[in-house]
Amino acid sequence: MSGVTHFLIQHGYVLLLAWVFVEQIGVPLPAAPVLLAAGALAGTGHLNIWISALAAVIAALMSDMIWYGIGRRRGNVVLGFLCRLSLEPDSCARRTQSVYSRHGTSSLLLAKFIPWLNTAAPPLAGAFGMQLLQFLLFDVLGILLWAGTFLGLGYLFSSQLEQLAYYAHQIGTALILLVICGILAGYLVRKYARRQQFLRQLRMARITPEELKEKLDAGEEIAIVDLRHPLDFLPEPYLIPGAIRMSIEELSRLHEDIPRDRDVVVYCTCPNEATSVMTALRLRQLGITRVRPLAGGYFAWRQRGFPLDSPFGLVPPSRKIGDFARKATSLSESLL
């Protein structure tokens, strides 16, 4: 904190604006400590609390407008890109879509407080056609709530934070940073190890699109389950022949509809088929043991030009999904 405070005293509002912008654009550089420090400096008379709040709002709004515009042009591809940058891309995508589908525009009010929703919410709002004025209203209110909370806490506890900075200086800033970095490194290593174990399970269990088509062409009885979120299904409302749609949330209620006497193939649109693997593990717990995720998911099947069923007439050519399908497939293959 003392190092951040020192920089803020020297550079003030410009540094605050730049730091918030960089964090909101997607760089993992937390802005909350800087906002706390700015609030504390305002409490001790070094900065103006209102100008600090204005700088934070301008910086976050600039970033959000950029992402909103990209979302308007590139749609859900942006969400997939942002979530692939995280250690848990599939849960990121599914959680973001679920929150947005449940709460809509009001999700922008609290998005800044939630790491996996922070950067993803503005492009998602653009992708689903939220009007610009409506987006600006809810986004500005959310920014004010977020920045005001941390600035206000820093302002109210300015004397305690000043003492904390003094003690940190006495103990040694380097030692404190070393401890913090150690904790963060341990957390990241644990996440990485769990993800690698998860990918090993996936590699052992999955079935390729070619293998599935060969089995279907041979007349084998296979139960196929489409696990796509409604926000993924609406732009591509097509199914692998014979597939039934079922979300993870519906498994406990509808799993009896899945036959136990044949192979079960599950698929989604998420990178690495992680949702499919989690569903496979859940189905095994429910007594359905012959279950495998489809490698590459829906897009891998679609890209190869394999047949699809549609209640909406003729299925468009597979080239319509373009770069996203190729990138999702190549990412899955490179990680596995």
C-alpha beads as a LAMMPS data file, in Angstrom:
LAMMPS data file: protein, C-alpha beads

336 atoms
335 bonds

1 atom types
1 bond types

-500.0 500.0 xlo xhi
-500.0 500.0 ylo yhi
-500.0 500.0 zlo zhi

Masses

1 110.0

Atoms # bond

1 1 1 0.000 0.000 0.000
2 1 1 2.816 2.444 0.814
3 1 1 4.298 2.105 -2.674
4 1 1 0.928 2.696 -4.318
5 1 1 0.295 5.646 -2.004
6 1 1 3.646 7.163 -2.892
7 1 1 2.887 6.948 -6.605
8 1 1 -0.571 8.442 -6.097
9 1 1 0.839 11.384 -4.133
10 1 1 3.296 12.114 -6.922
11 1 1 1.070 11.567 -9.960
12 1 1 -2.440 11.846 -8.519
13 1 1 -5.431 11.768 -10.791
14 1 1 -3.617 10.848 -14.020
15 1 1 -2.241 7.660 -12.475
16 1 1 -5.655 6.820 -11.002
17 1 1 -7.331 7.278 -14.393
18 1 1 -4.696 5.208 -16.212
19 1 1 -4.705 2.402 -13.625
20 1 1 -8.489 2.028 -13.662
21 1 1 -8.591 2.071 -17.465
22 1 1 -5.930 -0.620 -17.771
23 1 1 -7.702 -2.869 -15.262
24 1 1 -11.105 -2.410 -16.882
25 1 1 -9.758 -3.124 -20.361
26 1 1 -8.828 -6.608 -19.141
27 1 1 -5.288 -6.438 -17.725
28 1 1 -5.168 -8.355 -14.383
29 1 1 -3.983 -5.312 -12.427
30 1 1 -6.472 -4.770 -9.551
31 1 1 -7.704 -1.191 -9.237
32 1 1 -9.379 -1.614 -5.824
33 1 1 -6.159 -0.947 -3.808
34 1 1 -5.528 2.196 -5.861
35 1 1 -9.060 3.420 -5.252
36 1 1 -8.666 2.730 -1.542
37 1 1 -5.377 4.624 -1.514
38 1 1 -6.938 7.547 -3.417
39 1 1 -9.793 7.670 -0.918
40 1 1 -7.318 7.631 1.970
41 1 1 -5.308 10.460 0.393
42 1 1 -8.519 12.423 -0.052
43 1 1 -9.248 11.881 3.627
44 1 1 -5.863 13.350 4.533
45 1 1 -6.233 16.291 2.139
46 1 1 -3.787 15.198 -0.577
47 1 1 -6.467 14.543 -3.234
48 1 1 -10.012 15.704 -3.937
49 1 1 -12.555 12.905 -3.480
50 1 1 -14.877 14.202 -6.234
51 1 1 -12.149 14.585 -8.841
52 1 1 -10.894 11.110 -7.935
53 1 1 -14.382 9.687 -8.471
54 1 1 -14.685 11.535 -11.796
55 1 1 -11.327 10.132 -12.966
56 1 1 -12.396 6.596 -12.076
57 1 1 -15.744 6.984 -13.856
58 1 1 -14.161 8.405 -17.012
59 1 1 -11.529 5.646 -17.141
60 1 1 -13.972 2.774 -16.575
61 1 1 -16.546 4.241 -18.981
62 1 1 -13.941 4.638 -21.731
63 1 1 -12.975 0.978 -21.383
64 1 1 -16.572 -0.234 -21.195
65 1 1 -17.547 1.725 -24.313
66 1 1 -14.724 0.068 -26.234
67 1 1 -15.892 -3.396 -25.174
68 1 1 -19.550 -2.508 -25.789
69 1 1 -18.714 -1.470 -29.352
70 1 1 -16.719 -4.649 -29.963
71 1 1 -19.600 -6.690 -28.560
72 1 1 -22.046 -5.011 -30.939
73 1 1 -19.894 -6.010 -33.902
74 1 1 -18.501 -9.418 -32.885
75 1 1 -21.167 -10.802 -30.554
76 1 1 -20.541 -13.860 -28.372
77 1 1 -17.109 -14.405 -29.958
78 1 1 -15.840 -11.688 -27.612
79 1 1 -17.125 -13.516 -24.528
80 1 1 -15.364 -16.688 -25.610
81 1 1 -12.124 -14.768 -26.175
82 1 1 -12.248 -13.028 -22.783
83 1 1 -13.073 -16.191 -20.884
84 1 1 -10.308 -18.169 -22.605
85 1 1 -7.849 -15.783 -20.944
86 1 1 -8.915 -17.064 -17.512
87 1 1 -7.839 -20.286 -15.800
88 1 1 -11.436 -21.539 -15.901
89 1 1 -12.736 -20.393 -19.305
90 1 1 -15.751 -22.675 -19.482
91 1 1 -17.187 -21.865 -16.082
92 1 1 -16.488 -18.189 -16.842
93 1 1 -18.583 -18.293 -20.009
94 1 1 -21.421 -20.265 -18.481
95 1 1 -21.592 -18.173 -15.293
96 1 1 -21.505 -14.913 -17.246
97 1 1 -24.272 -16.032 -19.571
98 1 1 -26.373 -17.311 -16.660
99 1 1 -26.046 -14.071 -14.697
100 1 1 -26.893 -11.959 -17.744
101 1 1 -29.866 -14.116 -18.745
102 1 1 -31.290 -13.953 -15.197
103 1 1 -30.660 -10.294 -14.371
104 1 1 -30.263 -8.578 -17.754
105 1 1 -29.319 -4.900 -17.602
106 1 1 -29.302 -4.850 -13.797
107 1 1 -26.268 -7.179 -13.851
108 1 1 -24.211 -4.126 -14.898
109 1 1 -24.822 -2.574 -11.483
110 1 1 -22.712 -5.187 -9.694
111 1 1 -20.494 -6.382 -12.569
112 1 1 -17.470 -4.370 -11.382
113 1 1 -17.377 -6.279 -8.096
114 1 1 -17.246 -9.711 -9.794
115 1 1 -13.897 -10.606 -11.452
116 1 1 -15.243 -12.976 -14.131
117 1 1 -18.122 -10.597 -14.980
118 1 1 -16.252 -7.293 -14.842
119 1 1 -14.774 -7.109 -18.349
120 1 1 -17.244 -9.551 -19.952
121 1 1 -20.466 -7.669 -19.094
122 1 1 -20.083 -4.660 -21.480
123 1 1 -19.407 -6.716 -24.660
124 1 1 -22.191 -9.115 -23.685
125 1 1 -24.580 -6.147 -23.377
126 1 1 -23.522 -5.022 -26.851
127 1 1 -23.843 -8.525 -28.277
128 1 1 -27.457 -8.798 -27.168
129 1 1 -28.464 -5.433 -28.534
130 1 1 -28.825 -3.316 -25.403
131 1 1 -29.580 0.265 -26.433
132 1 1 -26.682 2.677 -25.992
133 1 1 -28.505 5.083 -23.644
134 1 1 -29.718 2.196 -21.491
135 1 1 -26.208 0.768 -21.359
136 1 1 -24.716 4.142 -20.407
137 1 1 -27.252 4.630 -17.604
138 1 1 -26.723 1.259 -15.942
139 1 1 -22.984 1.178 -16.604
140 1 1 -22.369 4.629 -15.094
141 1 1 -24.467 3.709 -12.054
142 1 1 -22.459 0.496 -11.670
143 1 1 -19.162 2.357 -11.977
144 1 1 -20.251 4.948 -9.406
145 1 1 -21.286 2.190 -7.002
146 1 1 -17.991 0.331 -7.477
147 1 1 -15.634 3.309 -7.392
148 1 1 -17.640 5.075 -4.679
149 1 1 -17.463 2.008 -2.439
150 1 1 -13.672 1.759 -2.482
151 1 1 -13.067 5.510 -2.485
152 1 1 -15.524 5.887 0.390
153 1 1 -13.913 3.117 2.420
154 1 1 -10.499 4.681 1.879
155 1 1 -11.843 8.090 2.889
156 1 1 -13.590 6.813 6.040
157 1 1 -10.589 4.775 7.199
158 1 1 -7.887 7.169 6.008
159 1 1 -6.230 7.411 9.419
160 1 1 -6.089 3.620 9.849
161 1 1 -4.734 3.168 6.332
162 1 1 -2.112 5.827 6.994
163 1 1 -0.997 3.919 10.089
164 1 1 -0.967 0.699 8.093
165 1 1 1.260 2.330 5.492
166 1 1 3.614 3.492 8.266
167 1 1 3.837 -0.019 9.769
168 1 1 4.384 -1.494 6.312
169 1 1 7.261 0.897 5.809
170 1 1 8.737 -0.117 9.184
171 1 1 8.408 -3.846 8.529
172 1 1 9.572 -3.553 4.970
173 1 1 7.463 -3.217 1.894
174 1 1 9.501 -5.879 0.118
175 1 1 8.669 -8.470 2.786
176 1 1 4.941 -7.718 2.584
177 1 1 4.995 -7.896 -1.197
178 1 1 6.853 -11.198 -0.997
179 1 1 4.158 -12.684 1.259
180 1 1 1.375 -11.416 -0.980
181 1 1 3.098 -12.745 -4.095
182 1 1 3.632 -16.094 -2.373
183 1 1 -0.066 -16.401 -1.533
184 1 1 -1.056 -15.419 -5.067
185 1 1 1.450 -17.830 -6.615
186 1 1 0.153 -20.679 -4.449
187 1 1 -3.407 -19.943 -5.515
188 1 1 -2.462 -19.856 -9.217
189 1 1 -0.433 -23.079 -8.973
190 1 1 -3.354 -24.849 -7.292
191 1 1 -5.751 -23.628 -9.995
192 1 1 -3.339 -24.655 -12.742
193 1 1 -2.829 -28.133 -11.262
194 1 1 -6.589 -28.695 -10.984
195 1 1 -7.044 -27.567 -14.570
196 1 1 -4.342 -29.930 -15.857
197 1 1 -5.935 -32.836 -14.013
198 1 1 -9.262 -31.826 -15.513
199 1 1 -7.782 -31.781 -19.034
200 1 1 -6.237 -35.235 -18.538
201 1 1 -9.666 -36.601 -17.607
202 1 1 -11.088 -34.953 -20.705
203 1 1 -8.436 -36.394 -23.033
204 1 1 -9.123 -39.917 -21.789
205 1 1 -12.919 -39.718 -22.044
206 1 1 -13.840 -37.785 -25.185
207 1 1 -15.055 -39.053 -28.568
208 1 1 -14.173 -37.314 -31.851
209 1 1 -16.831 -36.089 -34.327
210 1 1 -15.574 -38.624 -36.876
211 1 1 -15.993 -41.493 -34.404
212 1 1 -19.496 -40.359 -33.502
213 1 1 -20.567 -40.008 -37.160
214 1 1 -19.153 -43.437 -37.952
215 1 1 -21.199 -44.963 -35.139
216 1 1 -24.358 -43.128 -36.246
217 1 1 -23.838 -44.181 -39.886
218 1 1 -23.399 -47.770 -38.724
219 1 1 -26.811 -47.601 -37.046
220 1 1 -25.577 -47.830 -33.481
221 1 1 -28.069 -46.643 -30.886
222 1 1 -26.461 -43.665 -29.187
223 1 1 -28.084 -41.137 -26.885
224 1 1 -26.852 -37.607 -27.661
225 1 1 -27.398 -34.698 -25.262
226 1 1 -27.040 -31.033 -26.274
227 1 1 -25.831 -29.065 -23.224
228 1 1 -25.609 -25.614 -24.813
229 1 1 -26.786 -22.629 -22.838
230 1 1 -29.874 -20.922 -24.372
231 1 1 -27.721 -17.884 -25.230
232 1 1 -25.460 -20.179 -27.284
233 1 1 -28.344 -22.123 -28.843
234 1 1 -30.318 -19.122 -30.149
235 1 1 -27.692 -17.967 -32.696
236 1 1 -27.222 -21.611 -33.861
237 1 1 -30.566 -23.404 -33.267
238 1 1 -29.443 -26.712 -34.775
239 1 1 -28.893 -30.147 -33.250
240 1 1 -26.786 -33.176 -34.026
241 1 1 -29.308 -35.719 -35.386
242 1 1 -31.158 -37.442 -32.588
243 1 1 -29.884 -35.110 -29.856
244 1 1 -32.033 -33.916 -26.982
245 1 1 -31.498 -30.560 -25.252
246 1 1 -30.845 -30.531 -21.526
247 1 1 -28.975 -28.065 -19.301
248 1 1 -26.737 -29.027 -16.400
249 1 1 -29.303 -27.521 -14.035
250 1 1 -31.946 -29.941 -15.374
251 1 1 -29.901 -33.123 -14.924
252 1 1 -31.174 -33.997 -11.462
253 1 1 -34.763 -33.675 -12.692
254 1 1 -34.550 -35.085 -16.223
255 1 1 -31.721 -37.637 -16.113
256 1 1 -34.261 -40.498 -16.170
257 1 1 -34.990 -39.546 -19.789
258 1 1 -31.449 -40.580 -20.763
259 1 1 -31.212 -44.304 -21.680
260 1 1 -28.910 -46.494 -19.580
261 1 1 -28.543 -49.278 -22.161
262 1 1 -26.379 -47.436 -24.730
263 1 1 -23.507 -44.997 -25.111
264 1 1 -24.303 -41.390 -24.194
265 1 1 -22.490 -38.536 -25.983
266 1 1 -22.750 -35.025 -24.558
267 1 1 -21.638 -31.791 -26.223
268 1 1 -21.581 -28.021 -25.713
269 1 1 -19.921 -24.967 -27.316
270 1 1 -17.392 -24.228 -24.584
271 1 1 -13.593 -24.454 -25.028
272 1 1 -12.141 -27.885 -24.111
273 1 1 -15.620 -29.439 -23.640
274 1 1 -15.340 -28.711 -19.909
275 1 1 -19.101 -28.417 -19.424
276 1 1 -19.510 -31.770 -21.180
277 1 1 -16.913 -33.395 -18.939
278 1 1 -18.505 -32.015 -15.775
279 1 1 -21.857 -33.303 -17.023
280 1 1 -20.326 -36.694 -17.776
281 1 1 -19.003 -36.923 -14.229
282 1 1 -22.408 -35.890 -12.874
283 1 1 -24.215 -38.473 -15.021
284 1 1 -21.903 -41.214 -13.783
285 1 1 -22.857 -40.272 -10.242
286 1 1 -26.495 -40.697 -11.316
287 1 1 -25.835 -44.202 -12.625
288 1 1 -25.215 -43.446 -16.325
289 1 1 -21.733 -44.862 -16.828
290 1 1 -21.379 -45.069 -20.641
291 1 1 -21.001 -41.341 -21.216
292 1 1 -18.382 -39.400 -23.233
293 1 1 -17.969 -35.730 -24.218
294 1 1 -17.723 -34.801 -27.902
295 1 1 -14.241 -33.486 -28.752
296 1 1 -14.484 -29.880 -29.948
297 1 1 -18.184 -29.785 -29.100
298 1 1 -20.876 -28.498 -31.428
299 1 1 -18.554 -26.305 -33.495
300 1 1 -16.227 -29.207 -34.345
301 1 1 -19.183 -31.203 -35.683
302 1 1 -20.559 -28.170 -37.540
303 1 1 -17.225 -27.201 -39.078
304 1 1 -16.780 -30.645 -40.609
305 1 1 -20.075 -30.278 -42.457
306 1 1 -21.689 -33.239 -40.699
307 1 1 -25.519 -33.350 -40.760
308 1 1 -27.620 -31.253 -38.404
309 1 1 -31.314 -31.226 -37.586
310 1 1 -33.220 -27.950 -37.479
311 1 1 -36.867 -27.076 -36.809
312 1 1 -36.240 -23.787 -38.660
313 1 1 -35.631 -25.099 -42.158
314 1 1 -32.413 -25.459 -44.126
315 1 1 -29.168 -25.349 -42.117
316 1 1 -26.766 -22.634 -43.416
317 1 1 -23.305 -23.708 -44.679
318 1 1 -20.719 -24.378 -41.992
319 1 1 -18.571 -21.470 -43.219
320 1 1 -21.039 -19.118 -41.491
321 1 1 -19.406 -19.870 -38.150
322 1 1 -16.015 -18.966 -39.641
323 1 1 -13.070 -18.104 -37.479
324 1 1 -14.697 -18.829 -34.136
325 1 1 -15.188 -22.507 -34.952
326 1 1 -11.638 -22.879 -36.209
327 1 1 -10.168 -21.051 -33.210
328 1 1 -12.246 -23.024 -30.708
329 1 1 -11.213 -26.323 -32.305
330 1 1 -7.528 -25.406 -32.601
331 1 1 -7.469 -24.181 -28.984
332 1 1 -9.006 -27.429 -27.753
333 1 1 -6.541 -29.543 -29.752
334 1 1 -3.516 -27.496 -28.683
335 1 1 -4.380 -27.764 -24.983
336 1 1 -5.041 -31.466 -25.182

Bonds

1 1 1 2
2 1 2 3
3 1 3 4
4 1 4 5
5 1 5 6
6 1 6 7
7 1 7 8
8 1 8 9
9 1 9 10
10 1 10 11
11 1 11 12
12 1 12 13
13 1 13 14
14 1 14 15
15 1 15 16
16 1 16 17
17 1 17 18
18 1 18 19
19 1 19 20
20 1 20 21
21 1 21 22
22 1 22 23
23 1 23 24
24 1 24 25
25 1 25 26
26 1 26 27
27 1 27 28
28 1 28 29
29 1 29 30
30 1 30 31
31 1 31 32
32 1 32 33
33 1 33 34
34 1 34 35
35 1 35 36
36 1 36 37
37 1 37 38
38 1 38 39
39 1 39 40
40 1 40 41
41 1 41 42
42 1 42 43
43 1 43 44
44 1 44 45
45 1 45 46
46 1 46 47
47 1 47 48
48 1 48 49
49 1 49 50
50 1 50 51
51 1 51 52
52 1 52 53
53 1 53 54
54 1 54 55
55 1 55 56
56 1 56 57
57 1 57 58
58 1 58 59
59 1 59 60
60 1 60 61
61 1 61 62
62 1 62 63
63 1 63 64
64 1 64 65
65 1 65 66
66 1 66 67
67 1 67 68
68 1 68 69
69 1 69 70
70 1 70 71
71 1 71 72
72 1 72 73
73 1 73 74
74 1 74 75
75 1 75 76
76 1 76 77
77 1 77 78
78 1 78 79
79 1 79 80
80 1 80 81
81 1 81 82
82 1 82 83
83 1 83 84
84 1 84 85
85 1 85 86
86 1 86 87
87 1 87 88
88 1 88 89
89 1 89 90
90 1 90 91
91 1 91 92
92 1 92 93
93 1 93 94
94 1 94 95
95 1 95 96
96 1 96 97
97 1 97 98
98 1 98 99
99 1 99 100
100 1 100 101
101 1 101 102
102 1 102 103
103 1 103 104
104 1 104 105
105 1 105 106
106 1 106 107
107 1 107 108
108 1 108 109
109 1 109 110
110 1 110 111
111 1 111 112
112 1 112 113
113 1 113 114
114 1 114 115
115 1 115 116
116 1 116 117
117 1 117 118
118 1 118 119
119 1 119 120
120 1 120 121
121 1 121 122
122 1 122 123
123 1 123 124
124 1 124 125
125 1 125 126
126 1 126 127
127 1 127 128
128 1 128 129
129 1 129 130
130 1 130 131
131 1 131 132
132 1 132 133
133 1 133 134
134 1 134 135
135 1 135 136
136 1 136 137
137 1 137 138
138 1 138 139
139 1 139 140
140 1 140 141
141 1 141 142
142 1 142 143
143 1 143 144
144 1 144 145
145 1 145 146
146 1 146 147
147 1 147 148
148 1 148 149
149 1 149 150
150 1 150 151
151 1 151 152
152 1 152 153
153 1 153 154
154 1 154 155
155 1 155 156
156 1 156 157
157 1 157 158
158 1 158 159
159 1 159 160
160 1 160 161
161 1 161 162
162 1 162 163
163 1 163 164
164 1 164 165
165 1 165 166
166 1 166 167
167 1 167 168
168 1 168 169
169 1 169 170
170 1 170 171
171 1 171 172
172 1 172 173
173 1 173 174
174 1 174 175
175 1 175 176
176 1 176 177
177 1 177 178
178 1 178 179
179 1 179 180
180 1 180 181
181 1 181 182
182 1 182 183
183 1 183 184
184 1 184 185
185 1 185 186
186 1 186 187
187 1 187 188
188 1 188 189
189 1 189 190
190 1 190 191
191 1 191 192
192 1 192 193
193 1 193 194
194 1 194 195
195 1 195 196
196 1 196 197
197 1 197 198
198 1 198 199
199 1 199 200
200 1 200 201
201 1 201 202
202 1 202 203
203 1 203 204
204 1 204 205
205 1 205 206
206 1 206 207
207 1 207 208
208 1 208 209
209 1 209 210
210 1 210 211
211 1 211 212
212 1 212 213
213 1 213 214
214 1 214 215
215 1 215 216
216 1 216 217
217 1 217 218
218 1 218 219
219 1 219 220
220 1 220 221
221 1 221 222
222 1 222 223
223 1 223 224
224 1 224 225
225 1 225 226
226 1 226 227
227 1 227 228
228 1 228 229
229 1 229 230
230 1 230 231
231 1 231 232
232 1 232 233
233 1 233 234
234 1 234 235
235 1 235 236
236 1 236 237
237 1 237 238
238 1 238 239
239 1 239 240
240 1 240 241
241 1 241 242
242 1 242 243
243 1 243 244
244 1 244 245
245 1 245 246
246 1 246 247
247 1 247 248
248 1 248 249
249 1 249 250
250 1 250 251
251 1 251 252
252 1 252 253
253 1 253 254
254 1 254 255
255 1 255 256
256 1 256 257
257 1 257 258
258 1 258 259
259 1 259 260
260 1 260 261
261 1 261 262
262 1 262 263
263 1 263 264
264 1 264 265
265 1 265 266
266 1 266 267
267 1 267 268
268 1 268 269
269 1 269 270
270 1 270 271
271 1 271 272
272 1 272 273
273 1 273 274
274 1 274 275
275 1 275 276
276 1 276 277
277 1 277 278
278 1 278 279
279 1 279 280
280 1 280 281
281 1 281 282
282 1 282 283
283 1 283 284
284 1 284 285
285 1 285 286
286 1 286 287
287 1 287 288
288 1 288 289
289 1 289 290
290 1 290 291
291 1 291 292
292 1 292 293
293 1 293 294
294 1 294 295
295 1 295 296
296 1 296 297
297 1 297 298
298 1 298 299
299 1 299 300
300 1 300 301
301 1 301 302
302 1 302 303
303 1 303 304
304 1 304 305
305 1 305 306
306 1 306 307
307 1 307 308
308 1 308 309
309 1 309 310
310 1 310 311
311 1 311 312
312 1 312 313
313 1 313 314
314 1 314 315
315 1 315 316
316 1 316 317
317 1 317 318
318 1 318 319
319 1 319 320
320 1 320 321
321 1 321 322
322 1 322 323
323 1 323 324
324 1 324 325
325 1 325 326
326 1 326 327
327 1 327 328
328 1 328 329
329 1 329 330
330 1 330 331
331 1 331 332
332 1 332 333
333 1 333 334
334 1 334 335
335 1 335 336
